[in-house]
Amino acid sequence: MEAACQVSAQNGWRHFFYGGGPGMAEALRERLTARHTGLQVVGVHSPPFRPLAPEEDERIIEQINACHPDIVWVGISSPKQERWMAGHLGRVSAPVLIGVGAAFDYLSGTKRRAPAWMQRPGLEWLHRLMSEPKRLWRRYAQYPLFSVVVAAQALGPKRFED
């Protein structure tokens, strides 16, 4: 997300941030526009943590479309964000929808990222789990192949490219 914002500031691409808790998308906009001169964040919306009524959803779609973004960043956690993007294809006029999960938290400064030594081998998920075990253990446990991926990561190559 950070790299895309840097490139898009140079190319004039317009962004919309959808997700995060109250005030987070605004904080993300402030932080990224300060960091990337020329970045155009044309709109933000933090949806409530509950299912939307059809008329609420329609108003949000109208808000997004009225801003004419090139990219809509969706940060409402997985798998909710994937379902949201699939359900809004053809309704949101932006050519690109990207689910970024916790990137809103990290890039807005709300949460700290894993240390570099955990990021390099792909263990950021473990840092998140240790930081918020009550909230995240069920999410990670619901993925059928999660334990296989963890085992493969533990037994696989110890060097990862950045």
Secondary structure as GFF3:
##gff-version 3
##sequence-region A 1 162
A	DSSP	alpha_helix	2	11	.	.	.	ID=ss1
A	DSSP	beta_strand	14	19	.	.	.	ID=ss2
A	DSSP	alpha_helix	24	35	.	.	.	ID=ss3
A	DSSP	beta_strand	40	45	.	.	.	ID=ss4
A	DSSP	alpha_helix	54	67	.	.	.	ID=ss5
A	DSSP	beta_strand	71	75	.	.	.	ID=ss6
A	DSSP	alpha_helix	80	88	.	.	.	ID=ss7
A	DSSP	beta_strand	96	99	.	.	.	ID=ss8
A	DSSP	alpha_helix	103	108	.	.	.	ID=ss9
A	DSSP	alpha_helix	116	119	.	.	.	ID=ss10
A	DSSP	alpha_helix	124	131	.	.	.	ID=ss11
A	DSSP	alpha_helix	133	141	.	.	.	ID=ss12
A	DSSP	alpha_helix	146	155	.	.	.	ID=ss13
###
